[in-house]
Structure formats: C-alpha cells, structure tokens
Amino acid sequence: MSKLNCNSEVATLNKVIIHYPDDGIELVTPNNALEFLYDDIVHLPVMREEHQILIDILSAFLGEENVLDTEEMLLEVLKNIDDNSKMKFLHYIYDLENIKTDDKVLLEALNPEELVYTLYTGVSPKLNKTFFSPLPNYIFTRDIGVVVKDHLLICQPSKKARTRESIITRFICYFHPIFAEFQKDNNAKIIDMTKEGDEVTIEGGDVMVFQEDYLLIGCSERTTPEAVDLLRKILFERKIVSKVVRIVIPKDRSCMHIDTLFTQVSQNEFVIYKQTLVSNMIKVTEFSMDGSQKEFSTLKDFFLSANPKMEFIICGNDEYPFDEREQWTDGCNLVAIRDGVAIAYDRNSKTAEALYNAGYEIVSGRDISKEYNYGRFNAQKYEKTIITIPSTELSRARGGPHCMTFPINRI
C-alpha cells in the first residue's frame, strides 16, 4: 500500500497537514471581513491557544513529526528548490497580484523565511511594506487538497480571497518530498483542478472518501457542477473508485460545503443536521463506473443503501433552536482520528449530548493537551470518544475540526 493513502474518513489517521493561525489574520477588519470570507473578526492570541490544543491532540495520537504545517512545508521547498522553479512559482504570484517590477526585486531579495512570512501574511516586517492581502482562510487546510485513495487531488477554490492559497498549495504538492510518490512518472497520481479554468472550482470540504469504493462530492456554493463532472470522469478513467455520489446542497452561507452538514465519526455513524438527512431538497445521485446512475429521494436513503447498519447522530440533539445554532457553529464538522474517536468543538453542547446518548465518552481536549505536554498521554485508552476543543475564536472563522485538517495518510 502507498505510504500516502486515504481509503475512508474514519480509518486511523497517521499523517495530517494543518496551518497554525498566522499574523495575517489580524489584518481582517470589520470592513473587509466578508471579503476574506469571515463573518466576524477574531482575537488572534486566543485563536492560537485554541488551535494549539488541536495540534497537541493530533500530535499526541499521531506523533509530532506527523503533524505538518503548510508554512514549514513551503519554507522547506523554497530552501531546496532550483532557481528556475522558484521563479516560475513567484511569477504565478506576481501575475495574480499584479506586482510591479520594483516590488518583484524587493520580494526576490528576501531570504526564504522572510519570503514565506510575506506570502502568507501579505506584509514584510523587514521592509515595513504590504505586498498582498492576507490569507486568513489557510487555517482550513481541508479545502486545499484531498488524498483520494492513492491519488492527490489539488483543489481549485471558488473565491478570489483563496487563489494565492491554491498557488502555494500547488507548489508544495509538486515539489515537497512528502508528496514524492505522487510526483513520480510525470505526476501521474496528481489530479490538479487548478488547471481547469474558472468554471471548475472544487474545495476539499465537499469531498469525502466513503467506504473505500465511494467518493462523495458536494455540489455547493463553492464546488461547481462542472468540477463534479470532470472529477467523476477522471476518477472512473483511472479506476480510482467505482462509485461517485453527487450531493447537491443549497448555495447558502450556512452550508458552504457538505462537511458543514455531516461528517463521519465511525464506520457506522455520521453526525448530521437532520434537515439534510431527510429533506428532499438535497439531491443525491450515485454514478457507477459502468455508466449507470441512481437517484435517491433523501441522503438517508443513500446512506442506508450503501450501509444498512448506518446510524445518525443528530446535530443539536434534534432540539430547536439548538439544531440550527449548532449547525452554524460546526456541530456537524468533526474529524475522526480513528474509527470512533473524533475531535469536535466544545461549544456545541447539545450535539455532545446526542453523542453521549449514542455511547460516546466526551473528553476535554485541554486535558489531553496537558497529558501530552506532561508526557502522560496513553492513546490506547481512548475508544468511542469525542474530544472537544475550545472554539470561542476558531468558530468565528466559519470552520470546524474537519475543515482544519488535511489528512494525507489513513490506514
């Protein structure tokens, strides 16, 4: 089996990419927040404290060396890349950002650490100069790429605020040694959606590997029908999966991706927003490699068809108005560390009640962070457990634990 491989959303997580909130987030203001896809401004020191607990939990279960940060990955590439490749990368940035010749000279004179800082935050403290807008959404690394079995999908974001992210991501994917096996044979195992034009946009929050043979793809505010069709064609041509399931959801801010409406926490369980589960407004079509297709009247019908043992844990414990409130604050957006062990936001207390009623132990992420930092952590004792992380500031950015993690190895 390939070293980098993801056959499901709940297989044991062994390697993941994250991005620690960088200084550029403090450049988001009330006047430009919507432009940067934020509904509110955040207090960065607290956001970092909350995100560090997520990192500690991942490090405790996976090992610190298996929790990779995009900023460190970019730095490693820039330190080792040849000049021609580096300049090609920078020219993509220059073209996107309409950088003037004088500024190009200044950027190229920066050392790798200074350049990485500037590419993420948009500013150079050394030069006391702003070159670009910040990238406050890069903390949501799920959207930049997805490992689908033994292939790497590089996503194409729909919003201009995230375009520089996709250029940086593409550069990392094509040149970082962690992705070496995808880069073999003329990048044969890379599916690069950034090459396909403006109509083809797809973000990782709309892509889920389900039960090894299925790929679920949301058709949403961020992922276009053209992208779904093209990806389905590529997947079948390469025989990567045998079934692709298109899930059409409302083009609404409250449900920008399918992972804001449901995520899998065990082989036979999803946490899901009830209206999504039973509404005939959600259009579900299963496409098979042999050319056949099947329509399902509800998402529940599809899941039970694929797995008759599937059970559903309802966001907000199926209580109004908590269901709506907690879906908005990512109560459905959990990431599994392994089958039956997942990370959630602590603020969604009614969803936690539903998980507890389904047999899950609810454990504080702060406690695990302390155990890990004091060298007392024992991963083996956790079974059927939901680990909650503080989320006062993280949730303001409109994304949860699933959004903030880009798994590249699950076995």
N, C-alpha and C positions, 0 to 999 in steps of 0.2 A: 504494500500500500504506500502511496505517496506520503512524504513527510508532511506536506500541507494538503489537508483533505477535510472536507466537511460534508458528512452524509446526512446530517439531521440538525435540528435546533437544540436537541437535548442530549446528544452524545457527549462524553466527557470532554470538557474544554481544556486544551493543552497549551494553546498559544493564542494571544489576542493583541490587537492594536488599539490603543487609546490615544487621546490627546489631552494633556493637562491644560486647564484653562490658562491662556497666556495673557500678557498685558494688554493686548489689543481689545479685549472685552471692555476695558474701562473707557474706550473711545465710543462706545454705544451710549447715546444720549436719548432723552425723551423725544427729541425732534427727528432723530434718524433711526430709532429702534425698529420701526416697521420695515424700513428699507433693508435692515440687517436681519429681518425675519424674527425679531424678538418682540414679545408683547409688553415687555417692561425692561427697565434697566436692572442690573444685578449688582450686588455688593461683592466684588471680586474676592477679597480675603475669605469671606465665609463660603463662597462658591468653591474656592480652592480647598478649604478644610473638608467640605462635603465630598468633593471629587477624590481627595486623598484617601478617604475611607474606602471608596470604591476600589482604588488602586491597591490598598492594603489587603482587601478581601481577595481580589484577583491574585495578588502576589502570594497570599497565604495558601491558596488552593493550587496555583499553577507553578509557583516559583517566580521570584522577582525577574529572573532572566527571560521569562516567557511573557512578560507584560511589556510590550514595546510601545514607545511614543513616536508619533509621526515626526515630531520636531527633531528628535535624536536620529531617526532614520534618515531624514533629509540631510542632516549635518554629516552623517557617515558617508552618504553618497557624494556630497559636494567635496569632501576631503579626498575622495579616491577616484573621482571621475576624470576622464580626459577632458582637455580644454574644449575640444570641438563639441562634445556632448553637453558640456556645461553651457557653452554659448548658445547652442540650439535651444536649450531649456529657457535661458534668460530671454531669448528673443520671442519665445511664446508669451512670456510675461510682458515684455515691452509692447508687443502688438496689442495685447488685451488692454493694457493700462495706458496706452498712448504716451509712453515715456519719451521725453525729449533727449537729444543727444548728450547734453551736458549732464543730465541725471544718469544716463547709462554709464558714463565714465565714473561717476561717483559710486554707483552700485557695484561696478566691477572692481573697484579698489577696496571694497570691504573684504575682510577676512571671512572664512566660512561661518564662524559663529555669529558675526555681525550681520552677514547676509541672511542667514536663516531667521534671526530675530526680526529683521526688516520685512522679509517675505511673509511672515505670519502676522505681525502687528501693524505693518504699514509704515512704521517710523524707524528712523535711525537715531538713537541717543547720541552716538558719536558725532554725527553731523548736525544734530538738532534740526532734523528735516523730516517732513512727511512725504512719502513717495506714493503710497497706496492707501486704499481703505483697509480696515482690519478684516480678519476672518473669524468672527466670533462663533460661527457655526461649526468650526472644525472639531469642536469637542464631540460632535455627533459623528464619530468615525464609521458607524454602520452605513451611512449613506454613500461613502466614497468608494466602497468596493465590497464584493461578496465572493467568498470561495464556495463554488458550487461543485461538490464532489472533488475532482482533481483538476478543476479549471478555475481561473481567476477572472472574475467579471469586474472591469473598471467602469464605474458608473458615470453618467452624464447628468449633472444637476440641472434643475429647471430654472433656478433663479440666478440672476446675474451676480448677486452677492456671493455666490459659491463657485463661480467659474475659476477663480485663481486656485481654489482648493483642488479642482479637478486636474489642473495643470501640474500642481505639486504632486498630487497622488499618482498621476501617470508617470512622472519622472521617477518616483520612488519604486513603483511597480516594475518598471523596465530596467532599473539599474541597481536596486538594493539586493545584496546577496541572499537575503532571506527568501526572495522570490526567484532564486536561480533556477529552480526546476520548471517554473512556468516560462522562463526566458529561453529555454533550450529549443532547438530546431526552429529558429526564426520566430520565437514567441508563439509557438503553436498552441499553447494552452492558455493564452490570454484572449479574453473576449473584451475588446476595447470599444465601448459605446461612445467614447468621446470623439470618434472619427466619423460619426454617422449623421451629423447635421443637427440644426436647431429643433427640428420636429421630433427627434428621437431623444427624449430625456427619460432617465430612469434613476431612481435613488434606492439605496440598499434597504431602507425601511419598508420597501414594497416587495422585497424578495426573501423568500423563506424556503429552505430545503426541508421537505416533509416526507418522512418515512422512506427516505433514500431514493425512491423512484419518482417522486413528485417534486415539482418546483411550483410554489405558489407565487404569483406575480400580481400585485395590486395595480389596477388602472385607476389613477387617483389625480389629485391636484398636481402632483409632482411627476408622475410616470404616465407617459402618453400611450395611446393605443398602438401607434407606430412602433414604439420601443418594445411593447409586449410582443407584437407580431414578429419583429425582427429577431428578438432574443429566442422566441419559441422556434423559429426556423433554424437558427444556429445550433440550439441545443439538440434538436432532432437530427440535423445533419451530422453532428459529431457523436450522436448516440450517448449523450451525457445523462439524460433522464428519459424515461419512457412516457411521462405524462407532464403536461404543463397546465396549471389551473389559473385561469384569468379571473380575478375578483375585482369587479367594478364597484368602487365606493364613491360616495358623494364628494364632489370637489369643494371641500369645506375646510376651513382653518382648524376645526376641532378634530378632524380626522385626515391629516395630511398624508399619512401612509397607513398601510394595513397594520403595521405594528403598534399604532396608536389605538387599535380596536381589538386586537387579540395577539397573544404570544403563547407559545407552548412552554410548559413548565415540567412536564414529564411525558413519557411515551404515550400515555392515555389521557392527558389532561391539558386543556387550554384555559387560560384566564381570558375572559372575553366580555365585551359590552353586549348586554342582552339584545338590544335593538339590532345590532349587527348579526347576531346569531340567528334570529328568527324573521327578520324583515325581508320581504320580497323585493325591497328596493335595492338590495345587494345582489348584483347579477353574477352568477358563478357558472363558468363554462370550463369543462375539462376536455383538453385536447390530448389525443393519443398519438404516438409516433406513427401508427399505421394509417393516419389520416382521419380517423373517426373523431367525433366530438359528442359531448353530452352536456345538457343543461340541467342545472339544479335549481329548484324553486327557492331554497334558502341555503345559507352557509352550513347550518346544522345538518341538512340532508347530505351535503357533500362530505362533511367530516365523518358522519356515521356510515356512509357508503364506503369511504376509504378505510375506516377503522370502526367496526361496530362496538368496540369497547370504549370509545372516546367519551370522556366526561367533560362537563363545562362548569367552571367556577366563575360566577358572575361578578363582574366589577361592581363595587359599591354594595355588595351583598344583596343585590336586586331590590334595593330600597331607594325610593325617590325622596329627596333630590340628590342623595349621595352617589347614585349611579352616574348621573351627569357630571357632578362635581369631580368625582374621582377619575372618570374617563378623561376629563380635561387636564387633570394633573398626573396623567400617565399611570393610572391604576392598572391598565391592561398591558403596560410596557415593562415586562420583566425579562431578564436574561438568565438562562439556565447555565449553571456551572457544570452540572451533570444531571442525569435523569433524577428529577425530584428534588433538586437543590437549586434555588434560584435567588436572584437579587431583585428587590423591589424598593420603591420609595416608602419611607416611614409615614408620610403624611396621609396615605390612603388607608385609614384605619378600618373602614367598613369592608374594603376588599380583603384586608388582613383577617377580619372576622370570617369571611367566606372561606378563605384558605385554611384557617384554623378548623372550621367546621368540616372541611374536606380531609382533615387528618394531618395538616402541616403544623410543625412547630414554628413559631415566629421568634426569631433571634435578632438581637440588636447588632447591626454592623459595627457600631462603636466598640462593642465588647470583643468582637472578633479582631478588630484592628488592634485593640490593646493586647489581646492574647498573642497576636502575630508579632507585635513590636517587642513584647517581653519574652519571646521565644517559647511560649507555652501552647502554641496552636496545634491541634490534632484534627486534621481534615477527616479522618476515618469515622469520627463520632457523629458526623452530620448526615442524617438520612431524612428524607421528606421534610425539608427545612426551607423556610423563606427567610432570607437575611435582609433586613431593612436598613437602608442608608438614609442619613439626614438629607433633606431635599428642599429646604426653605428657598435657597437661591438657585440651585440647579433646576428646579421645576419652572422657574420663571423663563427659562430659555426654550421651553416647549419641547422637551425630550426627556426620556427616561433611561434606565439602565440598559435596555436593549439598544437604544439609539447611540449610546456612548461606547459601544463595544463592537469591534470588527473582528470576529473570530476567524482565524486562518488555519486552525487545526482542531478538529474534534474527532475523537475515535471512540 
